[in-house]
Amino acid sequence: MIYNEIGKTGMRVSNLSFGASSLGGVFHGIREEEGIRAVHTAVDNGINFIDVSPYYGHMKAETVLGKALKEIPRDKYYLSTKVGRYGKDGVNIWDYSAKRTLESVYESMERLNVDYIDLINVHDIEFQSRMEGGLQKIVDETLPVLVQLKKEGVVRHVGITDLQPENLKWVIEHCDEGTVESVLCFCHYCLNDTLLVDYLGFFEQHGVGVINASPLSMGLLSQRGAPAWHPASRDLKMACAKAAAFCQEKGYEIEKLAMQFSTSMNPRIATTLFSSANPANVLKNIAYVNEPLDESLVTEVQHIIGDQMFVRWKNT
């Protein structure tokens, strides 16, 4: 496992990190005991950064993760969670207000069984961009609360997350220098889309660390293929399916190639998050990233994806 610093935070994290969304049954139902073992397996095998959110499983992921963390020494991991995006009784909720932000941090700490959070993120800021006040509300209301909690030692570092890197850039440009210490962007540093690279210079200029997520592009880069709800176009889905079939013919799973690509091709990206509530899958992914990447196969796969490379989804 390779360890990189997230920006200037001092947090040296494994290049492969554990995303706990699966613990909330986001993708399919889980057995809680197995999910807890998946967390323990990750930490026991060198993963030291764990990311979660109250939104995942509408608080279930944080609750299950909290049970797992009870049995792990606090100095063995860095913990990241989020504010702004929630859910209750199956209904999604967005609230980036100062009041809800403050409440959310303490509620998360209670569910997670910790007395501080290493990295607190404003979750999926694009949703606030569609609401009254727009992204300016993140700058004026959400982030100041988190900065104050940082001064009090409740949280150690502050970040923002979104699918669109343009939104991340806008917020950094409009808040005080140093407020945002990290960004988390997903589906834009993977085999079929490396848009995130275009923004690395900007983030580095502002001392902001970069976290990548969804190396399989939410299932596009898998043998199973994209789920029905995936927002990608039919042409992009077909191109990725063709690439997956080619990898299978070569005896090299596209999931393996995608994981290796996202974790090893650009050292300027501190870490890449994957999610699984299955201990065997955790070990499999760790083994993937510890093996050398077949760069010639990357070239062939990207050639197959062809003119669908960098094609963005609707509203992304």
C-alpha positions in Angstrom: 0.0 0.0 0.0 1.2 3.5 -0.9 0.5 6.4 1.5 0.0 10.0 0.3 -0.7 13.3 2.1 -4.1 14.9 1.5 -3.0 18.4 0.6 -1.4 20.1 3.6 -3.5 18.3 6.2 -0.8 16.1 7.5 -3.0 13.1 7.0 -1.0 10.4 5.1 -3.6 8.1 3.8 -3.5 4.8 1.9 -3.9 5.2 -1.9 -7.0 2.9 -1.6 -9.5 3.9 1.0 -12.7 2.5 2.4 -16.0 4.1 1.4 -18.7 3.0 3.9 -21.7 3.7 1.7 -22.2 -0.1 1.3 -22.7 -0.4 5.0 -25.9 1.5 4.6 -27.3 -1.0 2.0 -27.0 1.7 -0.7 -26.4 -0.9 -3.4 -28.1 -4.0 -1.9 -29.0 -5.4 1.5 -26.1 -6.3 3.8 -25.5 -8.5 6.8 -24.4 -6.2 9.6 -21.8 -8.6 11.0 -20.3 -9.0 7.6 -20.1 -5.3 7.1 -18.3 -4.8 10.4 -15.8 -7.5 9.4 -15.3 -5.7 6.1 -14.2 -2.6 8.0 -11.9 -4.6 10.2 -10.4 -6.4 7.2 -9.7 -3.1 5.5 -7.9 -1.6 8.5 -6.0 -4.8 9.3 -4.6 -4.8 5.7 -3.3 -1.3 5.5 -6.3 1.0 4.7 -6.3 3.9 7.1 -8.9 6.3 5.6 -12.6 5.7 6.0 -15.3 7.9 4.4 -19.0 7.9 5.3 -22.1 10.2 5.4 -25.3 10.4 7.3 -27.0 10.2 3.9 -25.8 6.7 3.2 -28.6 4.4 4.1 -30.2 7.4 5.9 -27.9 7.1 8.9 -27.5 3.3 8.8 -24.0 3.4 7.3 -22.8 5.6 10.2 -24.5 3.4 12.7 -22.9 0.2 11.4 -19.5 1.9 11.0 -19.7 3.1 14.5 -20.1 -0.4 15.8 -17.0 -1.5 13.8 -14.9 1.4 15.0 -15.6 0.6 18.6 -13.2 -2.3 18.2 -10.4 -0.4 16.4 -7.9 1.9 18.1 -8.5 5.5 17.2 -5.0 6.1 15.9 -5.3 3.3 13.3 -7.6 5.3 11.0 -8.6 8.8 9.7 -12.4 9.3 9.6 -14.3 11.4 7.1 -18.0 12.2 7.2 -20.3 14.8 5.8 -23.0 17.4 6.3 -25.8 18.8 4.1 -27.3 15.7 2.6 -29.6 13.5 4.7 -32.6 11.2 4.6 -35.4 10.0 6.8 -38.2 7.4 6.3 -37.0 6.8 2.7 -37.1 10.5 1.8 -34.0 12.4 0.7 -33.4 15.8 2.5 -30.9 18.6 1.8 -30.1 21.2 4.4 -27.0 23.3 4.3 -28.0 25.7 7.0 -25.7 26.6 9.9 -28.1 25.2 12.5 -28.5 21.8 10.8 -24.8 21.7 10.0 -23.8 22.1 13.7 -26.4 19.5 14.8 -25.3 17.0 12.1 -21.7 17.0 13.2 -22.5 16.1 16.8 -25.1 13.5 15.7 -22.6 11.8 13.4 -20.0 11.7 16.2 -22.5 10.0 18.5 -23.4 7.4 15.8 -19.7 6.8 15.0 -18.6 6.5 18.6 -15.8 9.1 18.2 -15.0 12.3 20.0 -13.6 14.1 17.0 -13.8 13.8 13.2 -10.6 14.0 11.1 -12.3 15.4 8.0 -15.7 16.9 7.7 -17.1 17.5 4.2 -20.0 19.5 2.8 -21.8 16.8 0.8 -22.7 17.1 -2.9 -22.8 20.9 -3.0 -24.5 20.8 -6.4 -27.8 20.4 -4.6 -27.4 23.7 -2.7 -26.6 25.3 -6.1 -30.2 24.5 -7.1 -31.6 26.0 -3.9 -32.2 29.5 -2.6 -28.9 31.2 -2.0 -27.0 28.9 -4.4 -23.4 28.0 -3.7 -22.9 31.3 -1.9 -24.8 29.8 1.0 -22.0 27.1 1.3 -19.5 30.0 1.6 -21.5 32.2 3.9 -23.2 29.7 6.2 -22.1 26.1 6.0 -18.3 26.4 5.9 -18.0 29.0 8.7 -19.7 26.6 11.1 -17.2 23.9 10.2 -14.3 26.3 10.5 -15.5 27.2 14.0 -15.7 23.5 14.9 -12.2 23.1 13.7 -11.0 25.9 16.0 -12.7 24.1 18.9 -11.0 20.8 18.0 -14.3 19.0 17.2 -13.1 18.4 13.6 -9.6 18.5 12.4 -10.0 19.4 8.7 -12.7 20.8 6.4 -13.6 19.7 2.8 -16.2 19.8 0.1 -17.5 17.1 -2.2 -19.3 17.1 -5.6 -19.6 15.3 -8.9 -18.9 18.5 -10.8 -15.4 19.8 -10.3 -16.5 23.2 -11.5 -18.6 23.6 -8.3 -15.6 22.7 -6.2 -13.5 25.3 -7.9 -16.2 28.0 -7.5 -16.5 27.5 -3.8 -12.7 27.6 -3.3 -12.5 30.8 -5.3 -15.2 32.5 -3.2 -14.2 31.6 0.4 -11.2 32.6 2.5 -7.9 30.9 1.5 -7.3 27.8 3.5 -11.0 27.3 4.4 -11.3 24.3 2.1 -8.5 21.8 2.7 -9.7 18.9 0.5 -12.1 18.1 -2.2 -13.7 14.8 -3.0 -14.8 14.3 -6.6 -16.3 11.1 -8.1 -16.4 9.4 -11.5 -14.0 11.9 -13.0 -10.7 10.0 -12.5 -11.4 6.6 -14.0 -10.6 4.7 -17.2 -13.3 6.5 -19.2 -13.0 10.0 -17.8 -10.0 11.9 -16.3 -11.6 15.3 -16.2 -10.3 15.8 -12.7 -6.8 16.1 -14.0 -7.7 19.4 -15.6 -8.3 20.8 -12.1 -5.4 19.4 -10.2 -3.2 22.5 -10.8 -5.9 24.8 -9.4 -6.3 22.7 -6.3 -2.6 22.5 -5.7 -2.3 26.2 -6.2 -4.7 26.6 -3.3 -3.1 23.9 -1.1 -6.2 21.7 -1.5 -5.8 17.9 -1.4 -7.7 15.7 -3.8 -9.8 12.5 -3.0 -11.1 10.5 -5.9 -14.1 8.2 -5.6 -16.0 5.6 -7.7 -13.2 4.1 -9.8 -15.8 1.9 -11.5 -17.8 4.9 -12.5 -20.8 3.7 -10.5 -20.8 0.4 -12.3 -20.0 1.5 -15.9 -16.6 -0.2 -15.6 -17.7 -3.6 -14.5 -18.5 -7.0 -16.0 -22.1 -6.7 -14.7 -22.5 -3.3 -16.4 -24.2 -0.1 -15.3 -27.4 -0.4 -13.3 -30.6 0.7 -15.0 -30.7 4.0 -13.0 -27.2 5.0 -14.2 -27.4 8.5 -15.9 -24.8 7.7 -18.6 -26.0 7.7 -22.2 -26.7 4.5 -24.1 -23.6 5.0 -26.3 -21.3 5.4 -23.3 -22.8 2.3 -21.6 -22.3 0.3 -24.8 -18.7 1.4 -25.1 -17.8 0.5 -21.6 -19.6 -2.9 -22.0 -17.5 -3.5 -25.1 -14.3 -2.6 -23.1 -15.4 -5.0 -20.3 -15.9 -7.8 -22.7 -12.5 -7.2 -24.3 -10.8 -7.4 -20.8 -12.7 -10.6 -20.1 -11.3 -12.1 -23.3 -7.8 -11.1 -22.1 -8.4 -12.8 -18.8 -8.1 -9.5 -17.0 -11.2 -8.2 -15.2 -12.1 -4.7 -16.0 -12.8 -4.0 -12.4 -9.1 -4.9 -11.6 -7.8 -2.6 -14.4 -10.1 0.2 -13.3 -9.0 0.0 -9.6 -5.4 -0.1 -10.6 -5.7 2.8 -13.0 -7.4 5.1 -10.4 -5.0 4.3 -7.6 -1.7 4.3 -9.5 -1.7 6.5 -12.6 -1.6 9.9 -10.9 0.2 10.5 -7.6 -1.2 14.0 -7.3 -4.5 12.3 -6.2 -4.1 11.3 -2.6 -6.5 8.4 -2.5 -9.3 6.6 -4.2 -12.4 5.4 -2.4 -14.1 2.1 -3.1 -17.0 0.5 -1.2 -17.9 -3.0 -0.2 -19.5 -4.6 2.8 -17.9 -8.0 1.8 -14.6 -8.8 3.5 -13.5 -11.0 0.6 -14.1 -8.2 -1.9 -12.1 -5.8 0.3 -9.1 -8.2 0.2 -9.6 -8.6 -3.6 -9.4 -4.9 -4.2 -6.4 -4.5 -1.9 -4.6 -7.2 -3.9 -5.5 -5.5 -7.1 -3.9 -2.2 -6.2 -0.8 -3.9 -4.9 -0.1 -5.5 -8.3 1.5 -3.7 -11.2 -0.8 -2.0 -13.8 -0.9 -3.3 -17.4 -0.5 0.1 -19.0 -0.7 -1.3 -22.6 -4.1 -2.8 -21.7 -5.2 0.6 -20.4 -4.4 2.1 -23.8 -6.3 -0.7 -25.6 -9.4 -0.2 -23.4 -9.4 3.5 -23.8 -9.1 3.1 -27.5 -12.2 0.8 -27.4 -14.2 3.4 -25.4 -13.1 5.8 -28.2 -15.2 8.9 -28.7 -17.1 8.2 -25.5 -14.1 9.1 -23.5 -14.8 12.2 -21.4 -18.5 12.1 -22.4 -20.3 13.6 -19.4 -23.7 12.5 -18.2 -26.8 14.7 -18.4 -26.5 17.7 -16.0 -22.9 16.8 -15.1 
